[in-house]
Amino acid sequence: MTQYLRAQYNLNDPACISIIDDLPFWSAPFGIKLLDKVRYKKNIRALDIGFGFGFPLMELAMRLGPTSKVYGIDPWKAAMERTQLKLKYADVQNVELIEGVAEAMPFENNFFDLIVSNNGLNNVQDLTKVLAECNRVSKMTAQLVFTFNTNRTFIELYDVFREVLKEHELWECEEKIDVHIYSKRKPLSEFKEVLGATGFLIRAIHEDEFTYRFSDGTSLFNHLFMKVAFMEAWKEIVPSSLQVEIFQQIEEKMNRRAERNQGFAMRVPFVTMDCEKTKQLN
């Protein structure tokens, strides 16, 4: 048990990058909803913020067709190199990739007709600055479509996590859970406020959810995607000297719940925002 605590993944190592799914179960439900809300037209310029391994960037480029061009921006160089390889072998020629951050995009004013981001805006350093940049580089009436998972994501796991921390009277660690969640999952109200302040009108808000189901807590913690995407952040909540003890107890509690409930399920509520630029910022 707890061998997952020793797992280390260098996300700049091409070998590590090569074993991660192009389209993991995590990304697909968000992306399906996003692609469904895009207004498809010919002869447009589109941007994917935080394209990672190329989804939905490649899918969007192929659906828009050769009369349009899709740009992608992401600071993750190793992922960009893999996406470039995929574009080459798929012979998708209407894409240009840029290594960079969305807070300072190297595009002209009023350049894009469409901007998308699949669960990417909740990973930026400064949401207000990014959306102000989206306003600057998009044309008037341009469409902005993005997805994000809410702060109720994995609440079933965090409830068990909190329970164990309370039993150990680790109050500061419990507070770290709130900080961790907020850093990656801003509330819908905050997105609404920032969108209004940066010149975007919300045309529609679509709320949905999907579920991760596991046989028990042991299988959950040893799942590759959980180890790659979440484990390091979860470990940081607990002092290193207590990690084995704490995580073993969390795992045991989840396993007992799984026996009663025929497995352990974690919900992922998420939102798809369909917006339009209606105001030019100064």
Secondary structure, DSSP 8 states (H G I E B T S, - for coil): --GGGG----TT-HHHHHHS-SS-TTHHHHHHHHHHH----SS-EEEEES-TTTTTHHHHHHHH-TTSEEEEEES-HHHHHHHHHHHHHHT--SEEEEES-TTS----TT-EEEEEEES-GGGSS-HHHHHHHHHHHEEEEEEEEEEEE-TTTTHHHHHHHHHHHHHTT-HHHHHHHHHHHHHH---HHHHHHHHHHTTEEEEEEEEEEEEEEESSHHHHHT-HHHIIIIIHHHHHTS-GGGHHHHHHHHHHHHHHHHHHHTSEEEEEEEEEEEEEE-----
